Amino acid sequence: MHTKYGRAQRALALPQLMRFLGVPKDSIRDNDGNIRCPWHHRHRHKDQNKSCSIYRNMTRMHCFVCGYNYDVIRFAAAWRKTNEREAYHFLMKNEASRQIVADEKKRIEPEGGLTLPPTRDLSSADMESIASLRQVDVAALQFAASLGILRRTDVCGEPSWLLTDSLGCIAEARTLSGVWYPAYGTLSERKAHTIRGSNKTWPLGVALLQQYQCITSIMILEGGPDLLAAYHFLLRLGIRNVLPVAMLGASAGRHGINPRALQLLRGKHVRIYPHNDPSGSGALANWLPQIVKAGCTVSRASFAGIMRPDGTPANDLNDLTSSLPGSHEPYRFLFT
């Protein structure tokens, strides 16, 4: 089968795929890529119109009533009430869905190909180590781990914590001990390793928007430590429906934002958290017009004039987790 579906190929493949997934025939509108949303019982006024569109070469499904977005694997998992791994193996049994999944994988893989080192769950001791080093709550780390954002690995022979997301477009590691990575082969000494093949235009964590449709606001941060700090503050302050994402890698502010990520952000409120330094100002100037053009409302959080508990100026969100008093309320204004 050709790797890109034309209109005729799509008309033939859609009923075949829907039958394979077990979608009732009366839920499908005649071969035009629209079906009744499987979750129509959640719709207002119990709307049961066939308003769930299947498009983008049959790689994405979107309901215009409840707003849910699914790729084929997530759709199959939700429809069959199973996990994504089992749904993937199920789809591999069918020629049409096998090709669709292959096309989707090619479409989302970063240029050059990101190959992650072997990862595993962080142990309780690992969590405590990171929490102590970064002055964040263990609960925040556990939450990040539950989303698939935070993992344990070894990089250049050093035990490390790794940030990545479900699309595997970017990954960055830092040592569990907090020391810099020593020179390794042709690599110089450094505080963090961006895994080779990473797409530095991809905001880490933004892929979760495909899964959590209730998200209304996005935080765009610079660097992994700020991302962990964001989870810490959101949990401490009880703020919901806000998703923190991070631009990673050296000089993250110099990179534009991936067009596909901007599509995921469309219609959301985006709050930018640039560092309080010249590079942060550059990041703001770089990202702001792209986000506005993508149809988002935008605001900025400024660290200018904010002092840390020890009396030194705060440069970023990560600075504010150090030696915090019991109440985080003095910093709530940064999130509203």
C-alpha positions as CSV (number, residue, x, y, z in Angstrom):
1,M,0.0,0.0,0.0
2,H,1.2,3.5,-0.8
3,T,2.5,5.4,2.2
4,K,0.3,8.4,1.6
5,Y,-3.5,8.0,1.2
6,G,-5.2,9.8,-1.6
7,R,-9.0,10.4,-1.6
8,A,-9.8,7.0,-3.3
9,Q,-7.4,5.0,-1.1
10,R,-8.8,6.7,2.0
11,A,-12.4,5.8,1.0
12,L,-11.4,2.2,0.7
13,A,-9.2,2.0,3.8
14,L,-11.5,3.8,6.3
15,P,-14.3,1.3,6.4
16,Q,-11.8,-1.5,6.6
17,L,-10.0,0.1,9.5
18,M,-13.2,0.9,11.3
19,R,-14.6,-2.6,10.9
20,F,-11.3,-4.0,12.2
21,L,-11.5,-1.8,15.3
22,G,-15.1,-2.8,15.9
23,V,-16.8,0.5,15.2
24,P,-20.5,-0.1,14.3
25,K,-21.4,0.4,10.6
26,D,-24.2,2.9,11.5
27,S,-21.6,5.1,13.3
28,I,-19.7,5.7,10.0
29,R,-20.9,8.3,7.5
30,D,-20.4,7.1,3.9
31,N,-16.6,6.9,3.5
32,D,-16.0,10.6,4.0
33,G,-13.9,10.3,7.1
34,N,-16.5,11.1,9.7
35,I,-17.9,8.9,12.4
36,R,-20.1,9.2,15.5
37,C,-17.8,10.0,18.4
38,P,-17.4,6.9,20.6
39,W,-17.8,9.1,23.6
40,H,-21.0,10.9,22.4
41,H,-22.5,10.3,25.9
42,R,-20.2,13.0,27.1
43,H,-21.6,15.6,24.6
44,R,-23.8,18.4,25.7
45,H,-27.5,17.8,24.8
46,K,-26.5,14.2,24.1
47,D,-25.4,15.1,20.6
48,Q,-25.0,11.9,18.5
49,N,-24.1,13.5,15.1
50,K,-21.2,12.0,13.1
51,S,-18.9,14.8,14.0
52,C,-15.7,12.9,14.8
53,S,-13.4,13.5,11.8
54,I,-10.6,11.2,10.7
55,Y,-8.0,13.1,8.7
56,R,-4.3,13.9,8.2
57,N,-3.8,10.8,6.1
58,M,-5.9,8.9,8.6
59,T,-3.4,9.5,11.4
60,R,-5.5,11.7,13.6
61,M,-9.1,11.7,14.9
62,H,-10.8,14.8,16.2
63,C,-14.3,15.3,17.6
64,F,-15.6,18.8,17.0
65,V,-18.2,18.5,19.9
66,C,-16.1,17.2,22.8
67,G,-12.8,18.4,21.4
68,Y,-10.9,15.1,21.9
69,N,-7.9,14.3,19.7
70,Y,-6.5,10.9,19.2
71,D,-3.9,9.3,16.9
72,V,-4.8,5.8,15.6
73,I,-3.1,4.0,18.5
74,R,-4.7,6.1,21.2
75,F,-8.1,5.8,19.5
76,A,-7.8,2.0,19.3
77,A,-6.7,1.9,22.9
78,A,-9.7,4.0,24.1
79,W,-12.2,2.2,21.8
80,R,-11.1,-1.2,22.9
81,K,-10.6,-0.2,26.5
82,T,-7.0,-1.3,26.6
83,N,-3.5,0.3,26.9
84,E,-1.6,1.8,24.0
85,R,1.0,-1.1,23.9
86,E,-1.8,-3.7,23.4
87,A,-3.6,-1.4,21.0
88,Y,-0.4,-1.1,18.9
89,H,0.1,-4.9,18.7
90,F,-3.6,-5.2,17.8
91,L,-3.2,-2.7,14.9
92,M,-0.2,-4.5,13.6
93,K,-2.4,-7.5,12.7
94,N,-4.2,-5.4,10.0
95,E,-2.5,-4.3,6.8
96,A,-4.2,-0.9,6.5
97,S,-3.7,0.1,10.1
98,R,-0.1,-1.2,10.1
99,Q,0.7,1.2,7.2
100,I,-1.1,4.0,8.9
101,V,0.9,3.5,12.1
102,A,4.1,3.3,10.1
103,D,3.2,6.6,8.3
104,E,2.5,8.3,11.6
105,K,5.8,7.1,13.1
106,K,7.7,8.5,10.2
107,R,5.8,11.8,10.4
108,I,6.6,12.5,14.1
109,E,10.1,11.2,14.4
110,P,12.6,14.0,14.5
111,E,15.1,14.5,11.7
112,G,18.2,12.4,12.4
113,G,16.3,10.1,14.7
114,L,16.4,10.2,18.5
115,T,17.7,7.0,20.1
116,L,17.1,7.0,23.8
117,P,19.5,5.2,26.2
118,P,17.8,2.4,28.2
119,T,15.5,3.9,30.8
120,R,13.6,2.6,33.9
121,D,11.5,3.9,36.7
122,L,13.1,6.1,39.3
123,S,13.5,4.4,42.7
124,S,12.4,6.1,45.9
125,A,16.0,6.9,46.6
126,D,16.4,8.5,43.2
127,M,13.4,10.6,43.8
128,E,14.7,11.7,47.2
129,S,18.0,12.6,45.7
130,I,16.5,14.8,42.9
131,A,14.1,16.4,45.4
132,S,16.9,17.3,47.8
133,L,19.1,18.6,45.0
134,R,16.4,20.7,43.3
135,Q,14.4,21.6,46.4
136,V,11.2,20.3,45.0
137,D,8.6,18.0,46.5
138,V,8.9,14.3,45.8
139,A,5.2,14.4,44.9
140,A,6.0,16.7,42.0
141,L,8.6,14.3,40.7
142,Q,6.2,11.4,41.1
143,F,3.6,13.3,39.1
144,A,6.1,14.0,36.3
145,A,7.1,10.3,36.3
146,S,3.5,9.2,36.1
147,L,3.1,11.4,32.9
148,G,6.1,9.7,31.4
149,I,8.2,12.9,31.5
150,L,10.8,11.8,34.1
151,R,12.8,8.6,33.8
152,R,16.1,7.0,35.2
153,T,19.0,6.2,32.9
154,D,22.8,6.2,32.7
155,V,24.6,8.7,30.4
156,C,28.4,8.7,29.9
157,G,28.6,6.2,32.7
158,E,26.8,8.5,35.2
159,P,23.5,7.6,37.0
160,S,21.1,10.3,35.6
161,W,17.6,11.5,35.5
162,L,16.1,12.0,32.0
163,L,13.4,14.2,30.7
164,T,11.5,13.2,27.6
165,D,7.9,12.8,26.3
166,S,5.7,10.3,24.6
167,L,6.7,11.5,21.0
168,G,10.3,11.0,21.8
169,C,11.3,14.2,19.9
170,I,13.7,15.5,22.6
171,A,15.4,14.2,25.7
172,E,17.9,15.7,28.2
173,A,19.8,14.1,31.1
174,R,21.4,15.4,34.3
175,T,23.3,13.5,36.9
176,L,21.5,12.3,40.0
177,S,24.4,13.7,42.1
178,G,24.1,17.2,40.6
179,V,27.8,17.2,39.5
180,W,28.7,18.0,35.9
181,Y,29.3,15.3,33.4
182,P,33.0,14.7,33.0
183,A,34.6,14.9,29.5
184,Y,33.6,11.7,27.7
185,G,35.2,10.8,24.3
186,T,34.8,13.8,22.1
187,L,32.3,15.5,24.5
188,S,33.5,18.2,26.8
189,E,32.5,18.6,30.4
190,R,28.9,19.8,30.8
191,K,26.1,20.1,33.3
192,A,23.5,18.4,31.1
193,H,23.4,16.2,28.0
194,T,20.8,16.7,25.3
195,I,20.5,13.3,23.7
196,R,21.8,13.1,20.2
197,G,19.0,13.3,17.6
198,S,16.9,15.6,19.8
199,N,14.8,18.2,18.0
200,K,15.5,21.4,20.0
201,T,12.5,23.1,18.6
202,W,10.1,20.7,20.3
203,P,8.7,21.9,23.7
204,L,9.1,18.9,26.0
205,G,5.7,17.9,27.4
206,V,3.5,19.5,24.8
207,A,2.6,16.0,23.4
208,L,0.4,15.6,26.5
209,L,-2.1,18.0,24.9
210,Q,-3.2,15.1,22.7
211,Q,-4.2,13.1,25.8
212,Y,-5.5,15.7,28.2
213,Q,-8.2,17.8,26.5
214,C,-9.1,19.7,29.7
215,I,-5.8,21.7,29.6
216,T,-6.6,25.4,29.1
217,S,-3.3,27.1,29.8
218,I,0.3,26.3,28.9
219,M,3.5,27.4,30.7
220,I,6.6,27.6,28.4
221,L,9.8,27.4,30.4
222,E,13.5,27.4,29.8
223,G,15.3,24.2,30.9
224,G,14.6,21.0,32.8
225,P,15.0,22.3,36.3
226,D,12.4,25.0,35.7
227,L,10.0,22.2,34.4
228,L,10.4,20.3,37.7
229,A,9.9,23.5,39.6
230,A,6.7,24.2,37.7
231,Y,5.2,20.8,38.7
232,H,6.2,21.6,42.3
233,F,4.5,25.0,42.4
234,L,1.3,23.8,40.6
235,L,0.9,21.0,43.1
236,R,1.7,23.2,46.1
237,L,-0.7,25.9,45.0
238,G,-3.5,23.5,43.8
239,I,-3.6,24.9,40.3
240,R,-5.3,22.7,37.7
241,N,-5.7,22.6,34.0
242,V,-2.2,24.1,33.4
243,L,0.4,22.2,31.5
244,P,4.1,23.1,31.9
245,V,6.4,22.5,28.9
246,A,10.1,23.2,28.5
247,M,12.4,24.2,25.7
248,L,15.6,22.2,26.4
249,G,19.2,22.2,25.4
250,A,21.9,24.8,25.4
251,S,20.7,28.3,24.3
252,A,17.1,26.9,24.1
253,G,15.8,30.5,23.6
254,R,17.6,30.7,20.2
255,H,15.4,28.0,18.7
256,G,12.0,28.5,17.1
257,I,9.0,26.4,18.2
258,N,8.2,23.3,16.1
259,P,5.1,24.0,13.8
260,R,3.4,20.8,14.9
261,A,3.8,21.9,18.5
262,L,2.3,25.3,17.6
263,Q,-0.7,23.5,16.2
264,L,-1.2,21.7,19.5
265,L,-1.1,25.0,21.3
266,R,-3.7,26.7,19.0
267,G,-6.5,28.3,20.9
268,K,-4.8,27.9,24.3
269,H,-3.5,30.6,26.7
270,V,0.3,30.5,26.8
271,R,2.3,32.1,29.5
272,I,6.0,32.4,28.8
273,Y,8.6,32.2,31.7
274,P,11.8,33.7,30.3
275,H,14.9,33.8,32.5
276,N,15.6,37.2,33.9
277,D,18.7,37.7,31.8
278,P,19.6,38.7,28.2
279,S,19.1,35.1,26.9
280,G,15.7,35.1,28.5
281,S,14.8,38.4,26.7
282,G,16.0,36.8,23.5
283,A,13.8,33.8,24.0
284,L,10.8,35.9,24.7
285,A,11.4,37.9,21.5
286,N,11.8,34.7,19.5
287,W,8.8,32.8,20.8
288,L,6.2,35.5,21.3
289,P,5.4,36.2,17.6
290,Q,5.3,32.5,16.7
291,I,2.8,31.8,19.5
292,V,0.6,34.8,18.7
293,K,0.6,33.8,15.0
294,A,-0.5,30.3,16.1
295,G,-3.8,31.8,17.5
296,C,-2.9,31.7,21.2
297,T,-3.5,34.4,23.8
298,V,-0.1,35.2,25.4
299,S,1.1,36.6,28.7
300,R,4.5,36.8,30.4
301,A,5.7,36.0,33.8
302,S,8.6,38.3,34.9
303,F,11.1,37.5,37.6
304,A,12.4,41.1,37.7
305,G,12.5,42.4,41.2
306,I,11.7,39.0,42.9
307,M,14.2,38.1,45.6
308,R,15.0,34.6,46.8
309,P,14.6,33.8,50.5
310,D,18.3,34.3,50.9
311,G,18.1,37.9,49.6
312,T,19.6,37.2,46.1
313,P,17.7,38.1,42.9
314,A,15.7,35.3,41.3
315,N,16.6,34.5,37.7
316,D,14.1,31.8,37.0
317,L,11.4,29.6,38.5
318,N,13.9,27.0,39.7
319,D,15.5,29.7,41.9
320,L,12.3,30.1,43.9
321,T,12.1,26.6,45.2
322,S,15.3,26.9,47.2
323,S,14.8,27.3,51.0
324,L,11.1,28.3,50.5
325,P,9.0,28.9,53.6
326,G,6.0,26.7,54.2
327,S,3.6,28.9,52.2
328,H,4.0,29.4,48.5
329,E,1.2,32.0,48.3
330,P,3.6,34.9,47.8
331,Y,4.5,33.5,44.3
332,R,0.9,32.7,43.2
333,F,0.9,35.9,41.0
334,L,3.4,34.2,38.7
335,F,0.7,31.6,37.7
336,T,-2.3,33.9,37.2
